[in-house]
Amino acid sequence: MAEKYVRVRYVKSAIGYSRRQKETIKALGLKRLGDEVIHRATPSILGMCRKVAHLVEYEEIDAPKSGQEGE
């Protein structure tokens, strides 16, 4: 069975939100608005996405384009 991946895009500023949420954004590899990263869809990554779902958009995808994972 093929691995699942998740594409995460930073769409709303974390200003005014708790330090933990800002650290979660940073842990996902997002630095500034509009950044987009692709991670393996592990339970920990999906949990982080759910915790900051009001600040990011995320979607599960089948496979990243070559060379994009973990950017």
C-alpha positions in Angstrom: 0.0 0.0 0.0 1.3 3.4 -0.9 2.3 5.9 1.8 0.1 8.9 2.4 1.4 12.4 2.6 0.0 15.7 3.8 0.5 19.1 2.2 0.4 21.9 4.8 0.0 25.6 3.8 0.4 28.5 6.3 -2.6 30.8 5.7 -3.3 32.9 8.8 -0.9 34.7 11.1 -0.2 33.3 14.6 0.0 36.8 16.1 -2.3 36.9 19.1 -2.3 33.1 19.6 -0.6 31.1 22.3 3.1 30.3 22.3 2.3 26.6 21.9 0.5 27.2 18.7 3.4 29.3 17.3 5.8 26.5 18.2 3.6 24.0 16.5 3.7 26.1 13.3 7.5 26.2 13.6 7.7 22.4 14.2 5.7 21.8 11.0 8.5 23.7 9.1 6.4 26.8 8.3 8.1 30.2 8.7 6.0 32.8 6.9 2.6 33.2 5.5 2.1 31.3 2.2 4.8 28.7 3.1 3.9 25.1 2.0 5.5 21.9 3.2 4.8 18.2 2.5 5.2 15.6 5.3 4.4 11.9 5.7 0.9 11.6 7.1 2.0 10.2 10.6 -0.4 10.5 13.6 1.9 13.1 15.1 1.9 15.3 12.0 -1.8 15.0 11.5 -2.3 15.9 15.2 -0.2 19.0 14.8 -2.2 20.0 11.8 -5.5 19.6 13.7 -4.2 21.7 16.6 -3.5 24.6 14.3 -6.2 24.0 11.7 -7.5 27.6 12.1 -4.0 28.8 11.0 -3.2 26.3 8.2 -4.8 24.5 5.3 -3.9 20.8 4.9 -4.9 18.0 2.7 -3.8 14.4 2.3 -2.2 13.5 -1.0 -1.0 10.2 -2.4 2.6 11.1 -3.2 4.7 14.3 -3.4 6.4 15.4 -6.5 10.0 14.2 -6.4 12.3 16.1 -4.1 9.5 18.0 -2.2 9.1 16.0 1.0 10.1 17.8 4.1 10.7 21.1 2.5 
